Amino acid sequence: MLATDRTQVQNSGRQYLHNTEKEGEMRSPNQELMPLSAQVNSQDCLEIGGCDVTALVEQFGSPLYILDEMTVRTACRQYREAMASYYPGESLVLYASKAWNSLAVCAIVASEGLGIDVVSGGELYTALQAGVSPDKLYFHGNNKSSAELELAIESGCTIVVDNWLELQTLANIATEPVRILLRLTPGIECHTHEYIRTGHLDSKFGFDPNVLDELFRFVSQHPILNCIGLHAHIGSQIFESQPHKDLAGVLVDFISKASQYDLPIQLLNVGGGLGICYTESDDPPSIDAWVKGVCEAIVTACEERQLPLPKLLCEPGRSIIGSACVTAYTIGTRKEIPEIRTYLAIDGGMSDNPRPITYQSVYRCVVANRMSQPLTETVTIAGKHCESGDILIKEAKLPQTESGDIFVVMSTGAYNYSMASNYNRIPRPAAVLVAEGEAELILQRETYQDLIRHDCLPKRLT
């Protein structure tokens, strides 16, 4: 793959595609607004993975998640190869599956040699059913239930312990040594949305630095807790490099302290958090640059403290899956309010993409069947839900549209399906995996029958 300048064609939906190439450079998926395979065909329609998006909607309906396999695999390979290139010790890349956990996604990333980070019993079960090896599964979460911990122990995965209750529960229920990491709060701030900052001290996640002596002492006194490593995560959608460099020194200092209690810390997990492009102005580091910075920081910190290199893990999620997917909708009604705004309604919204109403997230869009037409109007894209705040995109610049046109929102792979709901009893969309001109269903569209599948109607009400 070659890198592309973001050369824009004025007044055209093509502005979001890859128009020029820089010879000898890799295109980093997280720096793209569209999947790597996106192009415009001779009918002026958007194609992804060699599949015409308008034809996909005709076949599978809308809303429709369209996941580009090439983009996912490219991101996985870039992470894996960069870790091997820049880190002289052992390493493993984990996919943070909370971004999008499904059988197909887990199977793809596992086939690329990645492990998987899960945060619930459901995510763990899905990864296991997808055939992921337990020794490449790491179970996170700040309030794991006893049932989830028992499932984790039974599966043989590594448990990332978040708090005292969890630590004590494991010590009580484990009948043979269980592999654990300790999640620590490093006290590092990063400039991102307050809901997705997890490394600063005022966080629900992890053990605080002021309890490290007590924590390491407890673990050292319970040999059934096989503590092999430490974990920290500083946030999500991060564009800065300095916080991750700071994290390296903090974590290596934590290793030094753990050694005072004879804990065999062999592994450091630095989390993830690399951002992606949602708009043209977003400028995240490339996957290669991010990995290089992290690896060099860990190596330097270990050399300065004369410590051997630990096995290094990282947990990218959004930067692997985010730009690999688009969501296709069908345009419905139009409401024009003179001198105020024009609303275009689509057949989805906050139930398939809750991020705009939750995080005030901003997205870019195109009309898949009018890719080269001039952008002549500014409209607000409204969802179909009975909620005034169900606005997907404000002031979207589009060509003149008609009811039935196919509207596409970019960079919807991360946290769209995984946070989708049945608000207003709207069925969740289908998802297809596209590659080399073929589209395969990876998530069936929910039906009305699915919506009532778990409802119970008391006999006295019948």
N, C-alpha and C positions, 0 to 999 in steps of 0.2 A: 504493500500500500504506500502511496505517496501522499505527502502533506499538501494541503490546499490553502491558498490565500482566501480570505473571506471577501472575494471580489463580488460586488453586488451589481445586478442588472437593475437599473432604476425602473421603478413602476412594474415590477414583475415578481410573481411568486417564486421565480427561479433564484431570487436573491439569497435564498437560504441553502442553496445547493453548493457543491464543490466545483468551482468553475475554473480555477487554475491550479497547477501543481508545482510544488518545489521538488526538484529532483533530489533523490537521495535521503529525503526525510520521511519519517513515519507519520501517518495521520493518527493522532491520539483521539479515540472516540469521544472522550469527555470534553474535547474542545470543539466538537461539532454540534450543530443544531439538529441535523438530520442524521439518520442512520447512514453508515458508510456506503451502502449500496443504492442510496436514493438517486434517482435521475428522472428526467422528463422524457416521455416517449413521443413518438411521431403524432399521436393524437392529442398532444399537449396535456397529458395526464401524468400525475405522479406515479412512479413505479418504485417499489421497495422490494429488494430481494428478487428482482426480475418479475414481480407481480404488479399488475395495474391495480392501484388502490380502489378505483371506482368499480372494477370487476370483483374485487374482494368483497366490497360492501354488497354488491348484487348477489354474490354467492352466500355470504355468511351473515348478512344483515349489519345493522349499526345500532348503537355504538359498537366499535370493534377495535380491540387492541391488536396492533400489527407489530410483531417482534422480529427483528432482523437477526438471523442466526450469525451471519458474518460479523456483525458489529460486536455481538457478545463474545464470540470466540477471539476476535482481534484484541479486545480489551483484556481478556484472560491471559492471552499469550504475551501481551506487552508487560503486564504485571509480572508474570512468571519469569520471563526472559530478563527483565530489568533487575529483579532480585538476584538472579543467578549471576548477572554481569557485575553488579556493584557491591554485592555482599560476599566477602571471602569465606564466611561460615555457612552453616546449614540454614535453610530458610523454607518457608511455606506461606503461600498466599491463601487466605480464606475469603470466600464470598460471603458478605454480610447479607444473608438471605431475607432479612426483614424487608429489604427493598422490594423484592418480588420472590416469594417462595411458592414454587409449584413443582410437580414431578418433572416436567420438561426442563425447567430452568435449572433445577438441581442436577439433573442428569447431564446437561450441557457443560456446566462449569466443572463438574467432577471429571468428565471425559477430557477436560483440558488440564487435569492434574491439580486442580485447586481443592482445598478443603472447604468446609462450610461452617459458618457461624450461625447458630440458631438461638432464638430467644424465647421459645415456648415449647411445651410438649407437642403441640401440633406441628410446629416447624421441624422439630426433631423427628417426629414420626414420618413426615413427608420426605425428608432427606433419606431416612432409612429405607423407605419404600421405593425411592428412586435408585437404590443400590449404592449409596455412598458408604464408604468404609467407616466404621465407628471411630477408628483411630485418626480420622481426618474431620471429625465433628467436634465442635466446641460449643458448649451450652451456656449462654449468658442469661441474664435476667435479674432484676432487683427484688423479686418476690416469688421465687419458684415454690410451687406447692410440694408437699411431701410426695404426692403421686408423680409429679414431674421429676423430682429427684430420684425416686425409685426407678422410673423409666430410664433415666440417664445412667444410673448405676447398672441396670440390667443390660443396656445397649453397649456399654463399654466405652462411651464417649468421654471426653475431657470436660469437666465442669468448671466454669469460671465463677468462683464463689464471690458473692457481692456483699455479704453482711454477716453479722454474728449469728443470727438465728439459723441461717443456712449452714454455716460452718458447724455449729453445734448439732444440728439435725443430721448432717452427714456423718459426723463422728459417732452418733448414736445408732444410725440405721445401717451403716456400711458393715458388711461381714468380712470383706477382704479389701485390701488397699484400693483406693479410688484416686485416679489422677485428677488433680485440681490446679487451677491457676487462681491467684488472688487478685481481684480487681481493686486497684488503688486510685484514689482521686489525686491527681498531680498538682492541682491548684493553678492551672494554666488557663488564661482567658483567650478566646479567639473571637474575631468579629463575625458573628453569624447570628441567626435568629435566636432569641433567648430560649425558645423551646427545644432547640437542638444543640445547645451548649452543654456538654456533659463533663468537661474536665476541670471546671472551676470548683472551688470548695463548696459553694452553695448548690449542691447537686444531690439528687436522690440516689445516685449511683456510687458504689464503691466504698472502701474503707478510707477514712481520713488519715493523713500523714501522722497526726498526733497519737494514733493508737498502734503504730507499727511495732513497737517493742512488745506490747501485750499480744498483738496478733501473731507475730512470729514465734513468740514463746508458746502460745496455745498450740499452734500447728506442730511445733517441734516436739511437744509432749503427747501428740496423737499420731503415732506412726501409720495408722490406717489412712490418714490424710496425706497422700503422696503429692506434696506440693512441688511441681516441676517448673513453675514459672510465675511471672507477674504480668498483669495486664493493665493498660490505661487507654482511655479514649477521650479525646479533647473536644469532639463535636463533629458537625456535619456541614457539607457545602462550604468548605473552607478553601480560600484562594491563597492564603498566606503560607509561607514556608517556615518562618521563624518559630511559630508555636510547636511544630513537630521537632525542630532542632532543639528547642528548650526541653521538650519531653524526653529526649534521649538522655540528657544529663541527669534529669530527675530519676528516671527509671534505673539507670545504672547505679546511682547512689542508693536506691532502694535495694538493689542486689547486694551491695556492700553491707548494708545493715542486716539483711537476711543471713549473710554468711556468718555473722556473729552468733547465730542460733543454729548453725550447722544445717541449714536448709539447702538442699541441693538444687538451687535455681539454675536450670539449664536453658530456659526459654524466656524470651521477652516478646510480648504482643503489644505493638504500638497503636492498635486500632486502625481506623481508616479516616474517612472524612474528606477526601479530595473532592472538590466541587466539579460541577459540569456547567455547560452553557445552556441557559434558558433564554437568553436574549443575546443580540449581537454585541452588546457592551460587556458581557461577562468574559473574563479573561483568566481562567484557571490555569495552573501549571499543567504540563502534559503528564501522562502517567510515568513516562521515563524520568522526567525531571523530579517528580515527587518522590519516586522510589530512590533515585540517586541521593537526594537530600537526606532522606531518612537513613539510608544505609551508611552514608558517610558520617552522619551525626553519631550513630551508634558505635561505629568503629572508633571514631575520635574519642568518645566518652570512655570507652573501654581501655583504649591505649593510655589515656591520661590517668586512669585509676589502676592501671596494670592488672586488669581483669581479662580472663579469656572471653572470647566472643561467644555469646549465647546463641542458641537457635533463634532466628528472627522471624516473627509472624506479623502480618498486617491484615486488615479486614476491610477491603474496599467493597462497597455495595452500589451506591448510586453511580459511581464512575464506571462501573462495569455494565450496568443495565439501563441507566437513565436515558441516554441518547439512542439506544438501540430500538426504542419503541415509539410509535406514534399512535394516536387515537383518532379514528375516523368517525365522523358523525354525518347525519343528513340534516340539511337546513330545512326548517319548517316555516314558521310565521315571521312576518316583518311588522314592526310597529314604529311608525315615524312620528316623532314629537317635534314639530317645527321649531327651529332655532334652539333646540335642547339636545336631543340625540335620537339615533335610530337604533332600535333593538332588533337583532336577528336571533331567533330561537332555534336551538338544536335539540336533537332527541336524546340528550344525556345531560351531564352537568355534575353537580356536586356529589352524586352517588357514585360516579365512576372516577371523579377527580376532585377529592375534597381539599386539595392543597390551596387553591385560591381563597376559599372561605376560611380555611384554618390558619394558613401562614401568610396570607396576602401574596401568594406566589404569582409571578408574572410568566406568561407563556407567549410563544410566537405561533403563528398559524398560516395556513395557505388554503386555497380552494383547489382540491385535487384535480378537478376537471377543467380548471381555468388557469393553469400554471403560468402562462405567458401574457395573460391579459393585464392591462394597466390597472394600477391600484387607484380607483377613482372615488372610493367612499370610505368614510371612517364610521365604524359601527361598534356597538357593544354586544358581545356574544352572551346571550342569556340561556341558562339551562331550563329544563322543563319542570323543575321541582317547585312545589308550592312553598317558596321561600324567597323573599325579596333579595337576600344576599347571594342567591344562586347565580352569580355572574362569573363566567369563566374567563373572559378577557375584556378589558375596557379599552375603547378606542383602537380597535383592530383595523388595520388598513387592508382593504380587500378590493378585488374587482367587483363590478356590478354582478350581483348574484340573483339566483332564482330559487324558489322552493324546489327541493330535490337535489340541489348541488351538494357535493361531498366536501365537507369542512374537516380539515386535519389539524390537530394540535400536536406540536413536536415535543420531544424530550419527555415522554410520559411513562417511561419504563420504571422509574423509581417511585414507589409509594402510591401509585395510582390504583392498580389492582389490589395491592396489599391493604390499602385503607378503604377500599370500596365498601359500600353499604347497600342496604335495601330501603333506604329512606323513601317514603311515599309508596312503599311496596313496589319499587321498580326493580325488576330482575337485573342482576349484574351481567355485564357484557361477555361476549365470547372473546377468545384470544386465538390468534393464528401465528404460527412460526413460518417465516418465509425464507427461502433459500433457493437460488438457482432456478427461479421461475416456478417453484412448487410451493404451495401453501398447505400446511397441515394444522388441524385444530388441536390446540393444547389445553384449552378451557372451553367447555360447552357453555352456551348461553343459558342462563337460568330461565325456567319457565314459571308460569303462575303456580303450577303444581308444586314446584320446588319451594315457593314462598310459604306454602302452608304445610310443608312436609313435617315440620316439627310442632305445628300447632296442636293443641289438645282442646277438644270441646267437651266440657262436662256433660254427662247424660241429662242432667236436669235442665240443660239449656236447649236440648234437642226436641 
